[in-house]
Amino acid sequence: MSSTSPETRPALEVVNVLKQFKQAGRSELFTAVNRVNLTIAPGQIVAMVGSNGSGKSTLLSMIAGSQRPDQGEIRVAGVAVTDMPSWQRTGLVALVRQNPEHNVFSALTIAENFALADAGKSKRFNLKGAVTPRIKDMARAALAQFSMGLEDRIDNLAGNLSGGQRQAVSVAMATCRDPGLLLLDEHVSALDPTRARVVMEKTEEIVRARRVATLMVTHDMSHAIKHSDRLILMHRGQITMDLGAEEKAGLTVPTLLRRFEELTGESLPDSAVLA
Amino acid sequence: MDITSILLIGAQVGLIYGPLALGIYFALNVMSLPDLTLEGSFGVGGATTAVLLLKGCDPATALAGGMASGMVMGFLTACLHVYLHMNVLLAGILMTTAAWSISLAIMGAGNISLLSQATLFDWVGKGFGLNAQWSQILVGSGFSLVVALGLIWLLQTNYGMSLRAAGLNIQTARGLGIRTETRQIVGLVIANGLAAMTGGLVVQSQGFMDVSIQTGVIVIGLAALMIGMSIFKTPRIVPSIIGVILGIFIYRVVVTLALKLGLPPYFIKLATAVVVFAIVAIRSHGFGFIAIPGTERARKAAREHLDYLENDRVVNIT
């Protein structure tokens, strides 16, 4: 641990990270992430776009801990997490996945899901009752931010909620742990456009209020432009474009798509173009 | 036919199997680990209990020793899964096969008579002035109740919640800071300890230990689990556990009834399997599979059947 305060350390440092996979029936390896360097400042919201197979998900998996890089180093809030199992990173990284089934336990109540998130934050899986009045208050407060009426349903099974409601619960659970870095892996792409907009706006509001650094993968270019401080583009395992707040200002979806085509010679699938 | 006597026999023979049924519920339902070692642990638990009784231990200590031997079996199965990356089903099959030899090695003979040893049932019978049937009902219901309450308590704690999470989705659980491999080890240790507890109780209640008692015993627990899960269809803990205890009782009442109606004893295992088939059929099809062809219900059943076939997945356990 360094002596600098958490506020001044970068929320994320990805240094020269390489990840290759064996391909069935071929001798040469497929390079999913090709010596990527990426630094995210505390409190910064970074949107990451790129076509399928560009390496976004692999990079996210390595930061979250479900995969390990072949080379390079990953630090979250100054802590080297490169070879740390995912369950040890809970205080540092929180991940919200695309599929609501993978973020909350349908067979548990909302309050029980929050109890797990809270116990996991401090790794205190002890023999005390899990759902306490404190947990219920915390769950109600975290869910009230979404104004979906979820705070009145905390004793319901999470399986009874709609996809959008479950993603709202997931974001509330991930942010109430105050992680050093929040990872959003297309967390609204399975929702209908209206729900997606509501959950996305509330997510940004909460993340800004709590000053949680965020790396957000999205296929929706308008979300990527509107709800971020910085926009990066991945292509063939590398970051090919990195736009800060000034460069991003005034950027429109058509300009972004055109710039992508100029850079890569390929077109970018954008869910918003179809909408 | 006297319905009271059938219910009493059901409680007398069935409730001793309560811990085993709850162990199977815990492994299969809560932890999602299809662990067949439970059958082997039942035998090893019985063998250890019998030998400890012969060596002069009191019945409670002997039962605790039996439980400990089952917990070791569960620990070994979990280690095969966690460290050798072996499928739990395969590990369980191997451990159950090994358990046969382990039981014989512990016993030093194929069977042991315990007729001159005092058992828990003698203690309770003398202590409360009860006959054999009532002392078996009291011991069986006592153990089932304590184990049921213990599991209900455990699964509502922070640690118990992390066990449930590890049995629901490993990736999500790890993302929440749960070291899932230790939860799988603890889960199998608890489940196999409960199976061995029933093994020890059965040996004490019948007054002898035979190495063959383990054969097919998991099916009894499966029957109870299936019946129990069909009573309250919910993932919530309290109704599920009550359901499993009711399930073991209902199963034994049905078996007693079948025997009274003249079913030969060697048909019990076949009858048990048929009961499980019937429950699974009703759970997955409702009564659609006996619907009249051409009706809306039959068409719905056909659609659901096709959905099942289209979404079927192979599981390679090697």
Interface residues (C-beta under 8 A of the other chain):
Chain A: A64 G65 S66 P85 S86 W87 Q88 T90 G91 A94 L95 E101 H102 N103 V104 F105 S106 A107 L108 E112 A115 L116 A117 A119 G120 K121 K123 R124 F125 N126 L127 K128 G129 A130 V131 L157 G159
Chain B: L154 Q156 T157 N158 Y159 G160 M161 S162 R164 A165 L168 N169 Q171 T172 A173 R174 G175 L176 G177 I178 R179 T180 P235 R236
